[in-house]
Structures are given as structure tokens and as C-alpha cells.
Amino acid sequence: MKISYTLNGRARTDEVDPARPLTEYLRAQGCLSVKRGCETSNCGLCTVLVDGRPVLSCTTLTARINGKSVLTLEGLEDRAAEIGGYLAAQGAEQCGFCSPGLIMNIIAMTDELTDPTEDEIREYLAGNLCRCTGYVSQLRAIRQYLADRKEAEQA
Amino acid sequence: MKHRYVGRAVPKSDARALTTGKPVYTDDIAPAGCLIVKVLRSPHAHALIEDINTDIAKKVPGIACVLTWKDVPQHRFTMAGQTFPEPSPYDRLILDRRVRFVGDAVAIVAGETEEAVDRALRLVKVKYEVLEPVLDPHTAKDNPILVHPESDWVANCPVGADNKRNLCASGQDGHGDIEAVLATCDVVLERTYHTKANQQAMMETFRTFTQLDAYGRLNVISSTQVPFHVRRILSIALGIPKSKIRVVKPRLGGGFGAKQTVVTEIYPAIVTMKTGRPAKIIYTRYESQIASSPRHEMEVTVRIGAMRDGTIRGIDLYTLSNTGAFGEHGPTTVGLSGHKPIPLYSANQEAYRFRYDVVYTNVMSAGAYRGYGATQGTFAVESIVGELADVLGIDPVELRLKNLTREGQIMPAYYGETANACALDRCVTRVREMIGWDEKVKPRVMPDGKIRAVGMAMAMQGSGISNVDVGSVIIRLSDDGTYNMLIGCTDMGTGCDTILAQMAADCLDCRMEQIAVYASDTDVAPYDSGSYASATTYVTGMACVRACTELREKIVRAGAKHLLLTPDEVEFDGARVYALSDETRAVTLADIAYGAQCGCTEALSATVSHSSPVSPPPFMAGACEIEVDPETGHVELLDYVAAVDCGTPINPALARVQTEGGLVQGIGMALYEDVVYSDKGVDLSNSFMQYKIPSRLDIGKIRVVFESSYEKTGPFGAKSIGEIVINTPSPAIADAVARATGVRVRTLPITAEKIVMGMQEKA
């Protein structure tokens, strides 16, 4: 199947296996930030943005991105580095394997919610599993990031 | 003493690469076009392969090889990543005629595409003689059905193993006359506790790729905690010299002990050896759940003897451990189930006895998982101490404070070691305050009928394996006054590459950026046992301190030579060597370094291996507040507090995250996680749908503090932290549930069903 889509800002046309999971397709395109942690839509590691909304690429068929715009961490390096800095300050990236999916979803959350409460943050990111950190350091980092962002906006 | 880096929350050196998604993990760097390797797995818990036909499978276009037991070396080995000779019996073949669990390897298929391999897997025709399996660990010992009847099974160490009795290990030790002591106690309690197999569930599943280098050597790039053990194990399994194997560890997506077993390495390795082509295997989550290296299921029976005033005089403990189909880490994990919890109560302990059996059964092999047996034993001992407190009518905190091990005391059940650095009493007092124990110890019924209660537990672990673990560091001065540090330990996200650089920078009075750390590659790095047994900070850390000290001396000598002075006439401040008599008479480090590249005969480098005759335990206490819904049995964890004595926290942020992460894994073990088998031995917990690890909605508040002691034999006073932190949640939560509901759950996990059923039985 021939599809046209935008990957990290660049328009592309490709002949694809429509049933191939998007995770594998994107990795084959060099987007190696996209990780697979399970096959059952449970872990959130494979999160990418399709038309600005977070989706689990492991259970998205490649055909579904036809006509859409896809963002992976490769296309969001500056924002990833900024959020990553907050995570690193807490030691909250640890093994880092879940970081790309988590940061994709933090970006989506920041774009979607204004001033989320702690419960809203936990709710929004509930689908992003992490086995290293126990989540609390990530929450500290995210709250600091959001607070600094708010301060910068108000300044 | 204040240090520039040690004791500071320095971000990890690899943070930017990890958080911007750079390709630094095994699968990211595997060459394009390498063969895809998969394993055909047994549908039976116990069977003999009568016939296996690969003719059709081999004809699938793109298939490079299909290997069966007939195609692989037939000498036994263990996949346990341990120091040679491994205590784990040599009970495995790469592929065996006998399959021993549902998921055991039957054939290895390699091909150019995943589709081709999947097709070929379906076309391998296997005829099985299905045998009756041994599934119940209680009936495994001396069962007429043998999991390992083969004559070439061998135990290399005297661990009490006997394959003709389904015994992977057995033994006993003790101190004093336990029966005599218990006979004269006012109260003797006996209870049995059961902990289940748990999956480490690191986010990056098991994976490896292999290729031949320009010298025809097998290069193994693997997500492993133990590169040097991988090299040796592959050499034994494949029957090729170690000099022909190089093992490289890239970034790891977590390990928690799972990757202390050689779970995947052998499969692409033999494919590359057979075909000469690069090959990779990436386990699915399904495979990581059904054919991996989970925590040993253990049933621990404890007898504890005490006087009416709460003096605990003796502990008698028996562990039945289920190692599954193979003996990986079986003989060693069981030891910690006694040797870690019993010595928590050394103060008034007159005698202890510890006996154990480790049995083979037809389920997946167990392995190493954070806590390594201590977790199981701690659930038992800390639970029975809670029960003892109830029987004696003594507050459990007071009972612990009366009996816990204090600094300077000898711990007979911990190899007779002395607790030279021990803040356990402070840890207990601290969590008592933090959780508000004295106000909350009486359970409170809330207006909505839910019940709130608190619970507490203590724990200890070790810091490396005494007289066994080796950590090594090579540090050398490079061109312009920077350093290269080579280490063989394996940062699996824990941050050891960073904390060792913190130590080195403080030892050498330089900035961390001046130290380039590289790990780990068996061709390049000095030997290290690997990162497990809570060894890295304590053992490799000390190697780092010693190597830097040695290098400093060499720099001083070289500098003195430049200045035409003797070494005791000069000083090194990290940037230059100067004359004590005249500080302006100096030579810079850069000049010393360049000098070492011109007409020099003494290398400005130091190589140090370190091993410790002791394994100083970190100590901790954890306490929780829960809310139980008596209608449903649902437990909500409101608050978990922990006070940890890891000696000096080298990097407080990383130590804190280790603690928080370990606690949440422990909470998962306590409340949800369970590897469940069908009556045919099929693992039903085969995905994250069934095997639920905590999400961020499942935890309440978690608060961590450090109550540091100073360990003189450790680097900068440090002990360890990686494992101990998983041990307290199960007993603390069980204790709180018992206080809230009167139901003492002795079989993990503490599910709503068990609580409700228990409450109904009592009513």
C-alpha cells in the first residue's frame, strides 16, 4: 500500500505493508527512539504523536498514518532535552528505556492540559509504565518542569 | 569532610542521550540485515523429543538455519552469571532431547526476515513422548519422576545437590543449640509463609546480537549485567576458547537481576558460529514472561522463640525453594533467605538454625531478582515478628527496638560478621516518627467504613559477595591532563558509570568532565564479576578509590622528576604538581601527560582489582499506612516511608530513586505480582495484561530519608543500596492488613480475595 504522511516535519511517500505495526515501521525509518516494551498496549514505551495526539504505535497499523503527521522524539529533540534535563536532575530517567515514550506523553499532556493537578498528571501518564523509578521522582521532575514553564510564560 | 562530587546529586552522564532517544541500546545498534533468531518452544511441561523434522522448515525462502538438539554441542553448562566455579549445577544443554517446562527450547530458527522465521517455526515437525511433570515443589524432593535423570548432570560445588532426588541444593547451618533454646522460651511461634515467582519486568526485554569480527572472533553485544560471565558461559556451552569471544554491553534498559542469567546470548551466538552471519534475538514480552529467570518461589517456615518481656532468643528457619526446570541461582538465593533476615535480630539471639531444600520442578527456571532470596526470607521473619508482637501484646516497634542488631554487635547468622556500621535503630525510630506510628497503631474506621492501619518491617542485605566478587578499575592519564577510566561493571540504569566518576574526580581533585568512563567490553575493561549482589558501589567503588590513589602517586613521581625534586618535596593539587618549598615552581598535569608520551618508560596508569573479606550490610526500615475496604478487600496504599542506611550515599538523587523504585517493585510483589501456572504447567502470566506491575496510579505517597552510618571498608564510607530496598513492602503491608482486618496473609500477593475470604472465615 502506498501512503503519504509527514514524519517529523518532512513529507514522505512510501510503499508499506499496511498491517505492519507502526513501531516496527518507524524504527525501520531510523526513528530508533521508538521502543517496544510489550505487545499488548500496556507499557506506553512506543508512544508517538499522530496529528498531535499520543498513540501507541505498537498497536497502530502503518496504514493508519496515511495522510497524517507523525512526530517521534527525533523531531522533538529540543523539547525532549529540556524535559529530560528535569528528569535527569532527579535521577528519574534511570535506564532510560521508557523515557522516550514518557517524554512524548509529557509533551502531549503539556500541549493538551493547562496547569494540570498532581492527580491529572498521574492520570494522563498512567499508561506509561516504568520499572526503575517507582514514578515519584518523575512526578517531582514533571511538577518542576511545569512550574518553571508557567513562570517563564508569566514573565 | 565535604567533597566536590561525592554526596552530590550529579545527573547521570548518559542522561541526555537517554532522554532524547538516542540509539544506544542493543537493538538500536544491531547491524541492518542481521539474521533474525527465534526459538521454537515446548508446549509440554515434560516430554522427550522422539522425532524432530526440519526439512520443510529449512526450505522456507530466507531461512539460514534450523538447529535441533542433534546440531548443538552436548555438554552441560549453567546460564547463571556467577563466579567460576558456579554454585549452580551444570544442568543445561543449548538444546536438549528432554524438554522440562512449557516454553523450553526445542529448536533454533534463523532467517532473513521475521516472517520467514515465523513460517519456518510453524513447519518444524516435532513428535513428543509426553511425560508426567513435577509441578508441585512440595512433592518434588524424592519424587520418582526426575527433572534431571541424565548421567552427565554435574554440580561443581558442594551445595547438597542430587539430581536423583530432584535436589538442586540442600543444607543447614546454625549457631548454638536451637532446640534447647526454644525449649526454654516462654513463647514459641511457628508459621509458614509463601512467596511467589515474580518477574523483574525490566522495560527492555532480553536481547543479544552477535557477529564475527575481522579476526573471526565471536562478538556478542548483549543487554547483560555480567559480560565476563557471558564470555565464560558461551565458551563452555559452545566449546570454543574464551580468546575467541568478545562481549560488549551497550546501555541496558533495566536488569534487576534478570540479566544476571544468560537468557538469550546462546541462541544468536550458535547461529553466528554455524552460519558466519550476524544474528540477533529480541525477546517479546511474552517470551520474557514465560522463558526467563524470575524470582524463586519459596515457602519459608519459621519458628521463633521469645520470653514474655519480648526477648527474642532463637530463630529456626526452613526454606523450600523452587528453582524450576534448571538450577540457575538456586543454591545461592536460598542462602539469603536465612542469612539476611535472621541476623536482623542478633541482639539477644542465643541460637539460630537454618535448613533448606531447593527442588527442581517442571516450570521455567528461576534466577536472580533484586533481593535474591533475602526478600523471601524477610517476608517470613518480619511477618512472624509482627505475629509474635500480637501474641506477646507488645508494640511491634518496641519489640524490634529491643531485639534489633546495633552497631558493634556480632551477627552469628551473618557469617559471624560484626555490624561495624549500623544505623538500624535510627532507621526504625525515624520511620516510626514519619508514619505517625504511635498515633496510628490502633486501626481507625473511617466514616465510609474503610479501615486505616499501619505496618512496619526492617531489612538488611549485603554489599557484594565477600571474598568472591571482584571489581576492577583501570585509570590512565591521557594527552592533555584528562583521564580515561575503564570499568567492567555494568550500568543498567543505576548510574554506576556516573557515581564511579564522581568518586574518581574527588580522588584526583579534578572535574568530572575530565574523566571519560567506558564500560563494558571484555576486550577492553578489566575483569569485574558484574553488577549484581549489591556489589558495584562498594566493591568496584573501592577499586576506583585505590586505582586513583595509585595513579596520584605516579603523577606525583612524574611531576617531581620534571621539577628535579623527590616525590616528598612536591604536592599534586589536581591541576599541577608543585614544589612544597616554592609553589610557583610547578609543572601542569597536561605537561606531565604529554611528557608521558615522549621518551617515557613509566605508564601513567593504574589497574586495581578489589575484593572484600566482608560484606557490610545496608540496613533499613519501612512503614506504611493503608486503607482497606472491608466490603471488597481492596487495599489502598496511602503512604510508604523508608529510612535507609546505605552508608554514605554517593549520589543522593540516584540513591533516592533506587529506593523509591525498589519500594514500588516491592509493593507490586506485595499486592499484585504472581507468576501463575495452569495445572498443566502453562504460564498464564504471559503478558502485561495478566502480570500487572504497579502503574503510577497504584502508589500513594512515598517518602525516603537516609540515616547514614559510615562504613570504613567502603569507598567514602559507602555500603550498598540496590537490593535492600525491595525487601520491606511485603511484610510491612501484610502487617498493616493484619492490623486493619485481623487477617494475616501469609501467601503473597496480598489480594483483595484473600483478605475478604479471611475476614469471612473469621466472622
Interface residues (C-beta under 8 A of the other chain):
Chain A: L32 S33 V34 K35 G37 C38 E39 T40 N42 C43 L45 T72 L73 E74 E77 A80 A81 I83 G84 G85 L87 A88 A89 Q90 G91 A92 E93 Q94 C95 G96 F97 C98 S99 P100 I103 R122 E123 L125 A126 G127 N128 L129 C130 R131 C132 T133 G134 Y135 V136 S137 Q138 L139
Chain B: A9 P11 K12 D14 A15 R16 A17 L18 T19 T20 G21 K22 P23 V24 Y25 D28 Q200 A201 M202 M203 E204 T205 R251 L252 G253 G254 F256 T284 R285 Y286 M492 G493 T494 G495 N651 A653 L654 R656 V657 E660 G661 G662 L663 V664 Q665 S687 F688 M689 I693 P694 S695 R696 L697 I699 I702
